[in-house]
Amino acid sequence: MRRTKDVSDLYEDVNRQINEMLEKMFAGRLKYKIDDLDMFTNRHINRVEELTIKICRQIGLSDKDTKFCGVCAYFHDIGKILMPPRILQKTTRLTDKEYETIKKHTIFGYEICMLNENLSKYANAAKYHHENEDGSGYPEGLAGQEIPIEARIIKVADVYDAISSKRQYKGEVNRVDTLKRMNSELVEKGKVNKFIFNALLDVIIDEIRQENTVQGEAEIKEILKLCSNVYTVKKNESVVEDRWA
């Protein structure tokens, strides 16, 4: 039986693929535009890519499909290169008008990807990673399996990092509190897929175990206690579609 790659090897493969692709792309300047985004957005892009790869492995996707989702995750916020810096880097709460502007990064991201054949396959992730399972998301209000699987996975990784990470307008939130918030505000309300969230829990627990600290063991107990209802999801209740089999 063929041995699948370790997560670290897959992560390196994804980034090698991204760099090779960007070197061949139009004007060759897109990577610099992404790298020139503010420090917080840049860190977010890389963390979401890493989490997406780890979630894919937990779900059981093949190396090929995991790498595809990893590249999708890297480009999920590409539309933000067209966002006004005064909004993207704002340190206070966005106004309703500014929020409507920032939401357009999904459409801009899709349009950027569709401009180039090397990026077009990743366009749906850029467009649909803010859709919700219950149809309450944007930009099209898709629900359930109407949302591409890569976007559903990225959604969970994206929200986790958005809540937990330090940003211009907020401080860092610890892992347990982040998962509590996701569970109450998203999972229990049917806005993200429970199977994918279950995979995220496994990912975070694995990361904590690798740290091998006393505090980490306490965190794991809290996560298991908090999310016991999520773990009732059977492993065969997968969101993986036929094309991912």
SULMO-V174069 format. One record per residue. N is the residue number from 1. SS is DSSP state (hx for helix, st for strand, lp for the rest). Layout:
BEGIN
N;SS
N;SS
END
This chain:
BEGIN
1;lp
2;lp
3;lp
4;lp
5;lp
6;lp
7;hx
8;hx
9;hx
10;hx
11;hx
12;hx
13;hx
14;hx
15;hx
16;hx
17;hx
18;hx
19;hx
20;hx
21;hx
22;hx
23;hx
24;hx
25;lp
26;hx
27;hx
28;hx
29;lp
30;hx
31;hx
32;hx
33;hx
34;hx
35;hx
36;lp
37;lp
38;lp
39;hx
40;hx
41;hx
42;hx
43;hx
44;hx
45;hx
46;hx
47;hx
48;hx
49;hx
50;hx
51;hx
52;hx
53;hx
54;hx
55;hx
56;hx
57;hx
58;hx
59;hx
60;lp
61;lp
62;lp
63;hx
64;hx
65;hx
66;hx
67;hx
68;hx
69;hx
70;hx
71;hx
72;hx
73;hx
74;hx
75;lp
76;lp
77;lp
78;hx
79;hx
80;hx
81;hx
82;hx
83;lp
84;lp
85;hx
86;hx
87;hx
88;hx
89;lp
90;lp
91;lp
92;lp
93;lp
94;lp
95;lp
96;hx
97;hx
98;hx
99;hx
100;hx
101;hx
102;hx
103;hx
104;lp
105;hx
106;hx
107;hx
108;hx
109;hx
110;hx
111;hx
112;hx
113;hx
114;hx
115;lp
116;lp
117;lp
118;lp
119;lp
120;hx
121;hx
122;hx
123;hx
124;hx
125;hx
126;hx
127;hx
128;hx
129;lp
130;lp
131;lp
132;lp
133;lp
134;lp
135;lp
136;lp
137;lp
138;lp
139;lp
140;lp
141;lp
142;lp
143;lp
144;hx
145;hx
146;hx
147;lp
148;lp
149;hx
150;hx
151;hx
152;hx
153;hx
154;hx
155;hx
156;hx
157;hx
158;hx
159;hx
160;hx
161;hx
162;hx
163;hx
164;hx
165;lp
166;lp
167;st
168;lp
169;lp
170;st
171;lp
172;lp
173;lp
174;lp
175;hx
176;hx
177;hx
178;hx
179;hx
180;hx
181;hx
182;hx
183;hx
184;hx
185;hx
186;hx
187;hx
188;lp
189;lp
190;lp
191;lp
192;lp
193;lp
194;hx
195;hx
196;hx
197;hx
198;hx
199;hx
200;hx
201;hx
202;hx
203;hx
204;hx
205;hx
206;hx
207;hx
208;hx
209;hx
210;hx
211;hx
212;lp
213;lp
214;hx
215;hx
216;hx
217;hx
218;hx
219;hx
220;hx
221;hx
222;hx
223;hx
224;hx
225;hx
226;hx
227;lp
228;lp
229;lp
230;hx
231;hx
232;hx
233;lp
234;lp
235;lp
236;lp
237;lp
238;lp
239;lp
240;lp
241;lp
242;hx
243;hx
244;hx
245;lp
END
